[in-house]
Amino acid sequence: MRILLLGKNGQVGWELQRSLAPLGEVIALDRHGHNGLQGDMSKPEAVKQTILKLKPDIVVNASGYTAVDLAETEQDLAKQINFNAVQSIAEACMKIEALLVHYSTDYVFSGQGNSAFLESSEVDPINMYGKTKAQGEQAIVSSGCKYLIFRTSWVYAVKGKNFLKTMLNLAQQREELSIINDQIGAPTSAELIADVTAQAIREVTNENSKIGIYHLVAGGETSWFDYANYVFEQAKLAGVELRIKKVSPIPTTAYPTPAKRPYNSRLNNQKLQSTFQLILPEWKLGVQRTLTELLNK
C-alpha cells in the first residue's frame, strides 16, 4: 500500500510518519517538496499533479492553514490552503480512486451551548479559519471520493508550538499568569490522533461502509485555566522548578483577539469509538505522556 502524507512536519504530520509506517510505503512531503513532488498547499494544481503522478492508495492531508487570528487578514491564503487545495486533492483522489484522510476542527461549529457537538450538528463557523475549514470539508464530501474526515480540537505535541508548551515555558519565567476559564474543550495529543488514524485506515480499507466524518478528541473536558493548572501540577511533581505563584482565571472578553473564539469546543466522540471499537483515553493521560517526553528530552 502506498501512502502520500502531506504536512509531514506539523504536530500531527510528525506523529503520522511513525504511525503510518507499518501500513506500507509512506511518501512524506512538506511545503518545500522533494524530487519534483509538490507538497505546498498554496499551489493546489501542483499538489494535484503530484497525486496523479504518484497514484497513492491513500492521501493523508495533515497540512493546513492554522493561524486563526492571521486568517482574518490573510483570507485569500487561508482559503487557498484550507479550501482550494483540499478541493484539488479530493478531485485527484476521486480520479485515482484513493482514500483521502483529512483533518478538520471544532471551529466549523458555532461554539455556543454546553453540549458536545455531533458529527451531524449544524456547521456554523464564527471566524474565517472555521469558514475555510468548513469549505474544505464540503469540497471533500462533494467530490465523491472515499474519505475520512477527523474533526479534532486543542491539539498539542512534543513538536511544534502549542498551549501546553507555552504554559510550561511561561510558568518557568513568570510569577503570575491570567488564563481564560470560560472556553471548554478536550486537549488532544497528536500522538492519539496519529494512532487512531492508522487504526481507522486499516479498517476502512477492508470495509468502505466506515468512511465518513468523525470527531477525534480525547475523553473528558476542561477549560484553558484548569488545563494550565494541571500542566503546572504535573511539572512540579516531575521536579521542574517553576516561578509561577499566582494563576488568575479571566473571561474571554478580557482577552480580545482578531478572530472570535468558540466558548464551546466540545466534540462528541462516541461515533468514532463505536465504529472502530476504540476507547479514547481521558485528556489528562495524554498530557502526562507528553510532559514526560518533553521533560526527559
SULZICOR-V68645 format. One record per residue. N is the residue number from 1. RES is the residue in one small letter. PHI is phi in radians with two decimals (NA if undefined). NEAR is the number of other C-alpha atoms within 12 Angstrom. D_LAST is the distance of its C-alpha to the last C-alpha in Angstrom with 2 decimals. Layout:
((N:RES:PHI:NEAR:D_LAST) (N:RES:PHI:NEAR:D_LAST))
This chain:
((1:m:NA:21:33.50) (2:r:-1.83:23:32.33) (3:i:-2.12:34:29.83) (4:l:-1.76:45:29.37) (5:l:-1.87:48:26.20) (6:l:-1.83:44:26.53) (7:g:1.45:35:23.73) (8:k:-1.14:34:21.04) (9:n:-1.76:29:18.52) (10:g:-1.36:33:18.83) (11:q:-1.01:30:16.72) (12:v:-1.33:44:19.05) (13:g:-1.01:38:19.91) (14:w:-1.09:32:16.44) (15:e:-1.24:32:16.37) (16:l:-1.15:42:20.03) (17:q:-1.01:35:19.52) (18:r:-1.33:26:18.00) (19:s:-1.26:30:20.50) (20:l:-1.48:37:23.54) (21:a:-0.93:22:23.19) (22:p:-1.20:18:25.16) (23:l:-1.48:26:27.97) (24:g:2.71:21:29.16) (25:e:-1.36:21:28.88) (26:v:-1.89:27:26.48) (27:i:-1.81:36:27.32) (28:a:-1.89:39:24.63) (29:l:-2.17:35:25.67) (30:d:-2.08:28:24.58) (31:r:-1.22:29:27.06) (32:h:-1.46:20:27.42) (33:g:1.26:23:28.91) (34:h:-2.91:17:29.25) (35:n:0.90:12:32.37) (36:g:1.42:17:34.73) (37:l:-1.58:27:32.99) (38:q:-1.94:33:32.44) (39:g:-2.11:40:29.65) (40:d:-1.46:35:30.51) (41:m:-1.23:36:31.70) (42:s:-1.39:28:33.81) (43:k:-2.18:28:36.00) (44:p:-0.95:29:37.10) (45:e:-1.15:26:39.80) (46:a:-1.15:24:37.61) (47:v:-1.14:42:35.02) (48:k:-1.05:35:38.00) (49:q:-1.14:25:39.36) (50:t:-1.08:34:36.06) (51:i:-1.13:42:36.22) (52:l:-1.13:28:39.89) (53:k:-1.28:18:39.24) (54:l:-1.35:28:36.41) (55:k:0.86:25:38.08) (56:p:-1.25:31:34.98) (57:d:-1.34:32:35.59) (58:i:-2.43:44:32.90) (59:v:-1.99:51:31.52) (60:v:-1.92:45:28.36) (61:n:-1.72:51:28.23) (62:a:-1.78:44:24.83) (63:s:-1.69:40:25.95) (64:g:3.03:42:27.67) (65:y:-1.56:40:28.57) (66:t:-2.09:33:26.55) (67:a:-1.39:24:27.29) (68:v:-0.99:29:29.47) (69:d:-1.26:21:31.12) (70:l:-1.09:20:31.62) (71:a:-1.03:29:33.31) (72:e:-1.17:25:36.21) (73:t:-1.84:17:37.09) (74:e:-1.71:21:35.69) (75:q:-1.11:26:37.63) (76:d:-1.12:19:38.78) (77:l:-1.18:27:35.35) (78:a:-1.04:35:33.93) (79:k:-1.21:33:36.93) (80:q:-1.04:28:36.68) (81:i:-1.43:38:33.13) (82:n:-1.52:45:33.31) (83:f:-2.10:37:36.94) (84:n:-1.03:34:38.59) (85:a:-1.16:41:35.84) (86:v:-1.14:52:35.36) (87:q:-1.06:38:39.13) (88:s:-1.13:35:39.19) (89:i:-1.11:54:36.48) (90:a:-1.09:43:38.41) (91:e:-1.09:33:41.66) (92:a:-1.16:36:40.21) (93:c:-1.11:40:38.85) (94:m:-1.08:30:42.28) (95:k:-1.14:24:43.98) (96:i:-1.75:26:42.04) (97:e:1.05:24:41.70) (98:a:-1.64:34:37.89) (99:l:-1.41:45:35.84) (100:l:-1.86:48:34.00) (101:v:-1.89:47:30.86) (102:h:-2.40:52:30.19) (103:y:-1.97:45:28.14) (104:s:-2.19:45:29.95) (105:t:-2.62:45:29.59) (106:d:-1.16:47:31.23) (107:y:-1.17:41:32.52) (108:v:-1.31:41:35.40) (109:f:-1.75:37:36.93) (110:s:-1.30:29:38.71) (111:g:1.30:33:36.14) (112:q:-1.81:27:39.10) (113:g:1.46:17:40.07) (114:n:-2.13:19:38.22) (115:s:-1.68:19:38.19) (116:a:-1.24:29:35.50) (117:f:-1.23:35:36.56) (118:l:-1.61:24:37.73) (119:e:-1.03:29:37.50) (120:s:-1.57:18:41.21) (121:s:-1.11:22:41.00) (122:e:-1.13:16:42.56) (123:v:-1.39:25:40.44) (124:d:-2.73:24:40.97) (125:p:-1.17:27:38.25) (126:i:-1.92:27:38.44) (127:n:-2.54:31:36.72) (128:m:-1.16:34:36.63) (129:y:-1.01:43:33.18) (130:g:-1.05:41:34.42) (131:k:-1.10:33:37.69) (132:t:-1.21:41:36.21) (133:k:-1.20:46:33.95) (134:a:-1.14:37:37.07) (135:q:-1.11:31:39.03) (136:g:-1.11:37:36.48) (137:e:-1.00:41:36.78) (138:q:-1.12:28:40.55) (139:a:-1.09:29:40.60) (140:i:-1.16:39:38.85) (141:v:-1.06:27:41.23) (142:s:-1.24:18:44.24) (143:s:-1.20:24:43.42) (144:g:1.53:25:44.27) (145:c:-1.35:34:41.22) (146:k:-1.34:36:39.35) (147:y:-2.59:43:36.31) (148:l:-2.17:41:33.52) (149:i:-1.93:41:32.58) (150:f:-1.87:37:29.69) (151:r:-1.52:41:29.80) (152:t:-2.39:44:26.65) (153:s:-2.77:42:25.50) (154:w:0.86:40:22.81) (155:v:-1.33:40:20.12) (156:y:-2.50:39:16.44) (157:a:-2.88:36:13.19) (158:v:-1.16:32:9.55) (159:k:-1.58:27:11.39) (160:g:1.52:22:14.36) (161:k:-1.69:21:16.16) (162:n:-2.82:27:17.09) (163:f:-1.03:30:18.47) (164:l:-0.99:38:15.61) (165:k:-1.18:28:13.29) (166:t:-1.09:23:16.50) (167:m:-1.11:34:17.53) (168:l:-1.07:35:14.40) (169:n:-1.16:26:14.78) (170:l:-1.11:25:18.53) (171:a:-1.20:30:18.47) (172:q:-1.53:22:16.82) (173:q:-1.91:16:19.55) (174:r:-2.07:19:22.65) (175:e:-1.65:17:24.86) (176:e:-2.32:18:26.54) (177:l:-2.46:26:25.79) (178:s:-2.02:26:28.23) (179:i:-2.32:29:27.06) (180:i:-1.09:29:29.27) (181:n:-2.12:26:30.45) (182:d:-2.02:28:33.05) (183:q:-1.94:33:31.03) (184:i:-2.10:33:30.13) (185:g:-2.86:40:27.90) (186:a:-2.23:39:25.24) (187:p:-0.97:45:21.56) (188:t:-2.26:47:20.71) (189:s:-1.40:43:17.45) (190:a:-1.06:41:17.48) (191:e:-1.08:37:16.47) (192:l:-1.09:37:19.69) (193:i:-1.02:45:21.72) (194:a:-1.16:39:20.83) (195:d:-1.16:28:21.59) (196:v:-1.15:38:24.82) (197:t:-1.00:45:25.80) (198:a:-1.08:30:25.71) (199:q:-1.14:26:27.75) (200:a:-1.13:38:30.21) (201:i:-1.06:40:30.76) (202:r:-0.98:25:31.63) (203:e:-1.34:21:34.21) (204:v:-1.20:25:35.64) (205:t:-1.16:25:36.40) (206:n:-1.75:13:38.64) (207:e:-2.57:16:40.01) (208:n:-1.07:18:40.71) (209:s:-1.15:16:41.92) (210:k:-1.60:25:38.34) (211:i:-1.18:31:37.76) (212:g:2.54:33:37.59) (213:i:-1.78:34:35.59) (214:y:-2.38:39:33.11) (215:h:-1.69:42:31.04) (216:l:-2.00:49:27.46) (217:v:-2.40:48:25.80) (218:a:-1.15:40:24.20) (219:g:-1.34:33:26.72) (220:g:1.40:25:27.97) (221:e:-2.70:31:28.06) (222:t:-2.81:29:27.08) (223:s:-1.80:31:27.55) (224:w:-1.03:33:25.11) (225:f:-1.08:30:26.02) (226:d:-1.21:30:25.31) (227:y:-1.05:38:22.10) (228:a:-1.06:36:20.81) (229:n:-1.11:33:22.10) (230:y:-1.16:27:20.35) (231:v:-1.06:40:16.95) (232:f:-1.09:35:17.99) (233:e:-1.05:26:19.28) (234:q:-1.19:26:16.24) (235:a:-1.12:33:13.98) (236:k:-1.10:21:16.72) (237:l:-1.09:16:16.92) (238:a:-1.47:19:13.30) (239:g:1.58:14:14.41) (240:v:-1.40:22:13.26) (241:e:-1.43:22:16.18) (242:l:-1.98:26:17.81) (243:r:-1.47:21:20.96) (244:i:-1.03:27:22.32) (245:k:-2.13:19:25.66) (246:k:-2.39:18:27.58) (247:v:-2.12:27:26.82) (248:s:-1.86:20:30.00) (249:p:-1.37:24:30.89) (250:i:-2.34:20:32.75) (251:p:-1.38:20:34.64) (252:t:-0.96:24:33.94) (253:t:-1.11:17:37.10) (254:a:-1.45:14:35.63) (255:y:-2.34:18:32.98) (256:p:-1.14:13:34.95) (257:t:-2.28:16:33.29) (258:p:-0.97:18:35.06) (259:a:-1.80:25:34.47) (260:k:-1.09:27:35.54) (261:r:-1.91:33:32.88) (262:p:-1.28:35:33.70) (263:y:-1.31:29:34.18) (264:n:-2.00:33:33.91) (265:s:-1.87:41:31.02) (266:r:-1.16:42:31.66) (267:l:-2.17:42:31.92) (268:n:-1.34:34:33.69) (269:n:-1.83:37:31.77) (270:q:-1.15:23:34.54) (271:k:-1.07:26:35.88) (272:l:-1.09:35:32.62) (273:q:-1.12:22:32.22) (274:s:-1.31:16:35.85) (275:t:-1.16:23:36.18) (276:f:-1.87:26:33.22) (277:q:0.87:16:33.38) (278:l:-2.08:23:29.91) (279:i:-2.05:19:28.67) (280:l:-1.48:30:26.12) (281:p:-1.19:27:23.93) (282:e:-1.13:23:24.09) (283:w:-1.01:33:21.76) (284:k:-1.09:29:20.15) (285:l:-1.12:24:18.71) (286:g:-1.15:33:16.73) (287:v:-1.11:41:15.48) (288:q:-1.03:30:14.40) (289:r:-1.06:27:12.52) (290:t:-1.19:32:10.74) (291:l:-1.09:33:9.99) (292:t:-1.02:22:8.69) (293:e:-1.16:18:6.22) (294:l:-1.07:23:5.50) (295:l:-1.38:23:5.68) (296:n:-1.90:13:3.79) (297:k:-1.22:9:0.00))
